[in-house]
């Protein structure tokens, strides 16, 4: 059995792809939305999977430094081109260890570049089954 906790965060940030259709994009802003799914196979003695506040705080700490910045200027996200996929990959890297320290496994990171465009990065197994 696997329990899955969900957390979300939003922030405004700028970006411009370095070679969109063969030429650099103009710098523009999006309201980025991040959603994570964190799994655990056990319950706390109190009966909950993971502390919602702890998961929310870890996501907030990961995204707070990105508020209002140019993602292309960020030393990790701006490497290559600051795409939604790159942002998902970097956030996953930043979150995996802290989530493990509170007993969770990062299952996925979703990044919305504006209201409709979303990319999902899936890590590890979605669920465990026993036979």
C-alpha positions as CSV (number, residue, x, y, z in Angstrom):
1,X,0.0,0.0,0.0
2,X,1.3,3.5,-0.8
3,X,0.1,6.8,0.5
4,X,0.5,9.8,-1.7
5,X,0.8,13.4,-0.4
6,X,0.3,16.4,-2.8
7,X,1.7,19.9,-2.5
8,X,1.6,22.9,-4.7
9,X,3.3,26.3,-5.0
10,X,3.2,29.2,-7.4
11,X,5.5,32.0,-8.3
12,X,6.1,34.6,-11.0
13,X,9.4,34.3,-12.9
14,X,10.9,35.3,-16.2
15,X,12.4,33.1,-18.9
16,X,13.4,33.1,-22.6
17,X,14.4,30.0,-24.5
18,X,17.8,30.3,-26.1
19,X,16.8,28.8,-29.5
20,X,13.0,28.6,-30.0
21,X,12.3,27.8,-33.6
22,X,15.9,28.7,-34.4
23,X,16.1,32.0,-32.6
24,X,16.2,33.4,-29.0
25,X,12.9,34.2,-27.5
26,X,12.1,37.6,-25.9
27,X,12.3,37.6,-22.1
28,X,8.8,37.1,-20.8
29,X,7.1,36.3,-17.5
30,X,4.9,33.4,-16.5
31,X,3.0,32.5,-13.3
32,X,4.7,29.2,-12.8
33,X,2.8,26.5,-10.8
34,X,4.5,23.5,-9.3
35,X,2.9,20.4,-7.9
36,X,4.6,17.5,-6.3
37,X,3.5,14.0,-5.3
38,X,5.3,12.4,-2.4
39,X,4.8,8.7,-1.5
40,X,5.3,6.7,1.7
41,X,4.4,3.1,2.5
42,X,4.0,3.6,6.2
43,X,1.9,5.7,8.5
44,X,3.1,7.8,11.4
45,X,2.0,6.3,14.8
46,X,-0.5,9.2,14.9
47,X,-2.2,7.8,11.7
48,X,-1.0,10.2,9.0
49,X,1.4,9.4,6.1
50,X,3.6,12.6,6.0
51,X,3.2,15.9,7.7
52,X,1.4,18.2,5.2
53,X,3.1,21.2,6.7
54,X,6.6,19.7,6.4
55,X,6.0,18.8,2.7
56,X,4.6,22.3,2.0
57,X,7.5,23.9,3.8
58,X,10.1,21.9,1.8
59,X,8.4,22.9,-1.5
60,X,8.2,26.5,-0.4
61,X,11.9,26.6,0.5
62,X,12.7,25.1,-2.9
63,X,10.6,27.6,-4.9
64,X,11.0,30.8,-2.8
65,X,14.4,31.8,-4.3
66,X,12.8,31.6,-7.8
67,X,10.1,34.3,-7.1
68,X,10.5,37.1,-9.6
69,X,13.8,36.0,-11.0
70,X,15.0,35.5,-14.6
71,X,15.3,31.7,-14.7
72,X,17.8,32.0,-17.5
73,X,20.2,33.8,-15.1
74,X,19.9,30.9,-12.5
75,X,23.2,28.9,-12.4
76,X,21.4,25.5,-12.6
77,X,18.1,26.2,-14.3
78,X,19.5,28.6,-16.9
79,X,22.2,26.1,-17.9
80,X,21.1,24.9,-21.4
81,X,17.7,26.6,-21.8
82,X,15.3,27.5,-18.9
83,X,12.4,25.2,-20.0
84,X,9.6,23.9,-17.8
85,X,11.3,20.5,-18.2
86,X,14.6,21.9,-16.9
87,X,12.8,23.5,-13.9
88,X,11.0,20.2,-13.1
89,X,14.4,18.3,-13.2
90,X,16.2,20.8,-10.9
91,X,13.3,21.0,-8.4
92,X,13.3,17.2,-8.3
93,X,17.0,17.2,-7.6
94,X,16.6,19.8,-4.8
95,X,13.6,18.0,-3.2
96,X,14.5,14.3,-3.2
97,X,16.9,14.3,-0.2
98,X,14.9,16.6,2.1
99,X,11.7,14.6,1.4
100,X,13.6,11.3,2.1
101,X,14.7,12.8,5.4
102,X,11.0,13.2,6.5
103,X,10.2,9.7,5.3
104,X,8.9,10.4,1.8
105,X,9.8,9.5,-1.8
106,X,9.4,12.1,-4.5
107,X,7.1,10.5,-7.1
108,X,6.6,13.4,-9.5
109,X,7.1,17.0,-10.2
110,X,4.6,18.9,-12.4
111,X,5.4,22.3,-13.8
112,X,2.8,24.6,-15.4
113,X,4.2,27.4,-17.6
114,X,1.1,29.5,-17.5
115,X,-2.4,28.3,-16.9
116,X,-2.6,25.5,-19.5
117,X,0.8,24.2,-20.5
118,X,2.1,21.5,-18.1
119,X,5.0,19.0,-18.1
120,X,5.2,16.1,-15.7
121,X,8.4,14.5,-14.5
122,X,7.8,11.0,-13.0
123,X,10.4,9.5,-10.8
124,X,10.6,5.9,-9.5
125,X,7.6,3.7,-9.2
126,X,4.1,5.1,-9.2
127,X,2.8,2.4,-6.8
128,X,3.8,-0.9,-5.3
129,X,1.7,-4.0,-5.6
130,X,2.1,-7.2,-3.7
131,X,1.4,-10.7,-5.1
